[in-house]
């Protein structure tokens, strides 16, 4: 290649690159420090700045899920451990994506206008917030030193259970490496399904991604960093609504619909799903026709799928497993996910099936 062609090619390459990012802009992950090295031009001062953002994934979480019955309510309890070898305290715990938005009973209405009756509107607004907070406190509870709440995405039709560190100096600094914390609870009437818990470690500057240039390059980089800035651990959570009035066939249909999501999240293989679906396709019409022998046979076949893979998993362990069976973090990067084949049926998913099928059979046998 002669010097003229080389020069033209270089200029063309540079001109194409400037539309995406300045030549010096960079965001490089340093695995040895678990940190991102950021270099950018400050939007206000126009000075070039070096910044380090510590990733929030230097944690080693496991979660033990259990369920206890209290009348019609189910209490979901979580024991969260940060294993030895972690470098950060666990500070954010978020069971996300529960596919429903809860109705707040006796929610006060806002009938006034903020423009014409501001005092009345303000009182009604605070009355509504108070009612929501009281309702929230009946559902999700936290151990001492932590705060608990609901995070609602009405557009997506989803609710998350959220635990964060308290704001007092005497409150928790998170779950330290080598320690565990109990006392995270959720009380609901829905039957268990599989959910994922989003966890992050405690860092000195959690705002470290704020104030970056408003450019396509940095927007994409922030999205990339945030997508890798947490770990997910599977848990049992209130996912399956019980039909009211009760309908066994509809409940089985809802359970089947939930099971379809399991391969996506690595809880079951597609082969296992196909076998489960064949039995659900027998169970649902049998329940609708009150054909008890056929329904029992289908449930027995579904339970066998669970116990063939987890031989010690019986009814008693569906609600509460021992600590040796605590769930660990899912693969967190695309490369890790592609390199980790899904189990035929993971233990937590098997516990969901056994618990929910036992509920179905109990209702069928009792005639309720």
C-alpha positions in Angstrom: 0.0 0.0 0.0 1.5 3.4 -1.0 1.8 6.3 1.4 -1.2 8.2 -0.1 -3.6 5.3 0.2 -2.4 4.7 3.8 -3.0 8.3 4.7 -6.4 8.4 3.2 -7.4 5.1 4.9 -6.2 6.5 8.3 -8.2 9.7 7.9 -11.3 7.8 6.9 -11.0 5.5 10.0 -10.6 8.5 12.3 -13.5 10.4 10.7 -15.8 7.4 11.1 -14.8 7.0 14.8 -15.5 10.6 15.8 -19.2 10.1 15.3 -19.3 7.5 18.0 -16.8 8.7 20.6 -13.8 11.0 21.1 -10.5 9.2 20.4 -9.5 9.3 24.1 -12.8 8.2 25.6 -12.4 4.8 27.2 -13.9 2.4 29.7 -11.7 -0.6 30.5 -12.4 -3.3 33.1 -9.5 -4.3 35.3 -10.4 -7.8 36.6 -7.5 -7.7 39.1 -9.1 -4.7 40.8 -12.7 -5.5 40.0 -12.9 -1.9 38.7 -13.6 0.1 35.5 -11.1 2.7 34.5 -13.0 5.6 32.9 -11.4 8.4 30.9 -13.6 11.2 29.5 -13.9 14.9 29.0 -15.8 16.5 31.8 -19.0 18.1 30.4 -18.7 21.2 32.6 -15.0 21.9 32.8 -14.0 20.4 29.4 -11.0 18.9 31.3 -10.0 15.3 30.6 -10.8 13.2 33.7 -9.7 9.8 34.9 -12.2 8.0 37.2 -12.3 4.6 38.7 -15.7 2.9 39.3 -15.6 -0.2 41.5 -17.9 -2.9 40.3 -20.4 -4.1 42.9 -20.0 -7.8 42.3 -17.2 -8.7 44.7 -19.7 -10.6 46.8 -20.3 -14.4 47.1 -24.0 -14.7 48.0 -26.1 -17.8 48.7 -29.8 -17.7 49.7 -31.8 -20.2 51.6 -35.6 -19.9 50.8 -38.3 -21.4 53.0 -42.1 -21.2 53.2 -44.4 -21.5 56.2 -48.2 -21.5 56.2 -50.1 -19.1 58.4 -53.8 -19.6 57.6 -54.3 -18.4 54.0 -51.0 -16.5 54.1 -47.7 -17.9 53.1 -44.6 -16.5 54.8 -41.5 -16.5 52.6 -38.3 -16.4 54.6 -34.8 -15.8 53.3 -31.4 -16.4 54.9 -28.7 -14.6 53.0 -25.0 -15.5 53.4 -22.0 -13.7 52.0 -19.4 -16.5 51.8 -15.8 -16.2 52.8 -13.6 -14.8 50.0 -16.0 -12.0 49.2 -14.4 -8.5 49.1 -17.6 -6.4 49.7 -20.5 -6.4 52.0 -23.9 -7.2 50.5 -25.9 -4.0 50.6 -28.7 -4.3 48.1 -31.2 -7.2 47.9 -34.0 -7.0 45.4 -36.4 -9.9 44.5 -37.5 -8.5 41.2 -40.0 -9.0 38.5 -43.0 -10.4 40.4 -45.6 -10.4 37.6 -48.4 -8.5 39.4 -49.2 -5.2 41.0 -51.0 -5.5 44.4 -54.2 -3.6 45.1 -54.0 -1.5 48.3 -57.1 -2.1 50.3 -59.2 0.9 51.3 -56.8 3.2 49.5 -58.0 6.9 50.1 -58.9 8.7 46.9 -57.5 12.0 45.7 -60.5 14.1 44.7 -59.0 17.6 45.0 -56.9 19.6 42.6 -53.4 20.7 43.5 -54.0 24.0 41.6 -57.3 25.0 43.2 -57.3 23.2 46.6 -53.7 22.7 47.4 -54.1 22.2 51.2 -56.8 19.6 50.7 -54.9 17.9 47.9 -51.7 17.7 50.0 -53.6 16.0 52.8 -55.2 13.5 50.5 -51.9 12.8 48.8 -50.2 12.1 52.2 -53.2 10.0 53.3 -52.7 7.9 50.2 -48.9 7.6 50.7 -49.5 6.5 54.4 -52.0 3.8 53.3 -49.5 2.5 50.8 -46.7 2.4 53.3 -48.9 0.6 55.9 -49.8 -1.9 53.3 -46.2 -2.3 52.2 -45.2 -3.0 55.8 -47.7 -5.9 56.1 -46.0 -7.6 53.1 -42.3 -7.1 53.3 -40.2 -7.0 56.5 -36.5 -6.5 57.2 -34.1 -7.4 60.0 -32.8 -4.7 62.3 -30.7 -2.1 60.5 -32.3 -2.7 57.1 -35.2 -1.0 55.3 -37.8 -2.9 53.4 -40.2 -1.8 50.7 -42.1 -2.5 47.4 -40.9 -1.2 44.1 -43.8 -1.1 41.6 -43.6 -0.8 37.9 -47.2 -0.3 36.9 -46.3 0.0 33.2 -44.7 -3.5 33.2 -47.2 -4.9 35.7 -44.5 -5.9 38.1 -43.6 -5.6 41.7 -40.2 -6.1 43.4 -39.4 -6.7 47.1 -36.5 -4.5 48.1 -34.2 -4.4 51.1 -31.5 -1.7 51.5 -29.3 -0.5 54.3 -30.8 1.8 56.9 -29.8 5.5 57.0 -28.8 5.7 60.7 -25.2 5.6 61.7 -26.1 2.6 63.9 -27.8 0.7 61.1 -26.3 -2.2 59.2 -23.3 -1.8 56.9 -24.4 -4.9 55.0 -23.7 -8.6 55.2 -20.0 -9.0 55.7 -17.9 -11.7 54.1 -18.2 -14.9 56.1 -21.5 -13.8 57.8 -25.2 -14.4 57.2 -28.4 -12.5 57.9 -31.9 -13.8 58.5 -35.1 -11.8 58.9 -35.9 -11.0 55.3 -39.5 -12.0 54.9 -42.5 -11.6 52.5 -46.1 -12.5 53.4 -48.5 -13.1 50.6 -51.3 -15.5 49.5 -49.8 -16.5 46.2 -48.2 -19.9 45.8 -44.4 -20.2 45.2 -42.7 -19.9 41.8 -39.2 -19.1 40.8 -37.8 -15.6 41.0 -34.3 -14.1 40.9 -32.8 -11.9 43.6 -30.6 -9.0 42.4 -27.7 -8.4 44.8 -25.0 -5.8 44.9 -22.0 -5.1 47.1 -21.4 -2.0 49.1 -18.9 0.5 47.6 -17.6 3.9 48.7 -18.9 5.8 45.6 -22.1 4.2 44.3 -22.7 7.4 42.2 -19.5 6.8 40.2 -21.4 6.5 36.9 -23.1 9.8 37.3 -21.9 12.9 35.5 -20.5 11.2 32.4 -20.8 12.9 29.0 -24.3 12.6 27.4 -23.0 10.9 24.3 -24.0 7.7 22.5 -20.6 6.2 23.5 -21.1 6.8 27.2 -24.8 5.9 27.3 -23.9 2.5 25.8 -20.9 2.0 28.2 -23.0 2.8 31.2 -25.7 0.3 30.1 -22.9 -2.3 29.6 -21.4 -1.6 33.0 -24.8 -1.7 34.8 -25.8 -4.9 33.0 -22.7 -6.6 34.6 -22.9 -4.8 38.0 -25.0 -7.3 40.0 -25.4 -11.0 40.7 -28.6 -13.0 40.5 -29.5 -15.8 42.9 -32.7 -17.9 42.4 -35.3 -17.9 45.2 -38.8 -19.1 46.0 -41.3 -16.1 45.8 -45.0 -15.5 45.7 -45.7 -15.9 41.9 -48.7 -18.1 41.3 -52.1 -16.4 42.1 -54.8 -18.7 43.4 -58.0 -18.2 41.4 -60.9 -16.6 43.3 -63.4 -18.3 43.1 -61.1 -21.4 43.2 -60.7 -23.3 40.0 -58.2 -26.2 40.1 -57.8 -26.4 36.3 -57.1 -22.7 36.1 -54.5 -22.9 38.9 -52.7 -25.8 37.1 -52.8 -23.8 33.9 -51.1 -20.8 35.7 -48.5 -23.2 37.1 -47.8 -24.6 33.7 -47.5 -21.0 32.2 -44.9 -20.2 34.9 -42.9 -23.4 34.3 -42.5 -22.3 30.6 -40.1 -19.5 31.8 -37.7 -21.9 33.5 -35.4 -22.8 30.5 -34.9 -19.1 29.8 -33.4 -18.6 33.3 -31.5 -21.9 33.5 -33.9 -23.6 35.9 -34.8 -26.5 33.6 -33.7 -28.0 30.3 -36.0 -28.0 27.2 -36.2 -31.8 27.4 -37.5 -31.7 31.0 -39.9 -29.0 30.0 -41.4 -31.1 27.2 -42.0 -34.0 29.7 -43.5 -31.7 32.2 -45.8 -30.2 29.6 -47.1 -33.6 28.6 -48.2 -34.3 32.1 -49.7 -30.8 32.5 -51.7 -31.4 29.4 -53.2 -34.5 31.1 -53.6 -32.8 34.5 -55.5 -29.7 33.5 -58.5 -31.3 31.7 -58.6 -34.0 34.4 -59.0 -31.3 37.1 -61.6 -29.5 35.0 -63.6 -32.7 34.7 -63.0 -33.6 38.3 -61.4 -36.9 37.1 -59.5 -37.5 40.3 -57.7 -40.8 39.3 -56.3 -39.3 36.2 -55.3 -36.1 38.0 -53.5 -38.1 40.7 -51.6 -40.1 38.1 -50.5 -36.9 36.3 -49.4 -35.4 39.6 -47.5 -38.5 40.5 -45.7 -38.4 37.1 -44.8 -34.7 37.7 -43.5 -35.5 41.2 -41.4 -38.3 39.8 -39.6 -35.9 37.4 -38.6 -34.1 40.6 -37.6 -37.0 42.8 -35.8 -38.9 40.0 -33.3 -35.9 40.0 -33.5 -35.0 43.7 -34.2 -38.3 45.5 -34.3 -36.9 49.0 -36.8 -34.2 48.0 -40.2 -35.0 49.6 -43.1 -32.9 50.8 -41.4 -31.9 54.0 -38.5 -30.4 52.1 -40.6 -28.6 49.5 -41.2 -25.8 52.0 -37.9 -25.7 53.8 -34.6 -27.1 52.7 -31.4 -27.3 54.7 -28.5 -24.9 54.4 -26.4 -27.2 52.3 -29.0 -26.7 49.5 -28.9 -22.9 49.5 -29.0 -21.3 46.0 -25.8 -19.8 44.6 -25.4 -17.0 42.0 -26.3 -17.7 38.4 -23.6 -17.2 35.7 -23.3 -13.4 35.3 -21.7 -12.8 32.0 -22.8 -13.9 28.5 -19.7 -16.1 28.2 -20.4 -17.7 31.5 -24.1 -18.3 30.6 -23.2 -19.9 27.3 -20.6 -22.1 29.0 -23.0 -23.3 31.7 -25.6 -25.8 30.5 -29.0 -25.7 32.3 -29.6 -28.5 34.7 -32.3 -31.0 33.8 -34.3 -29.5 36.7 -32.7 -27.5 39.5 -33.6 -28.3 43.1 -35.4 -25.0 43.8 -37.7 -25.5 40.7 -38.4 -29.1 41.9 -39.4 -27.7 45.3 -41.9 -25.3 43.6 -43.5 -28.1 41.7 -43.8 -30.4 44.7 -45.2 -27.6 46.9 -47.8 -26.3 44.4 -48.9 -29.8 43.3 -49.4 -30.8 47.0 -51.6 -27.7 47.4 -53.6 -28.8 44.3 -54.1 -32.3 45.7 -55.0 -31.1 49.2 -57.7 -28.9 47.7 -59.0 -31.7 45.5 -59.1 -34.2 48.3 -60.7 -31.8 50.8 -63.4 -30.7 48.3 -62.7 -27.0 49.1 
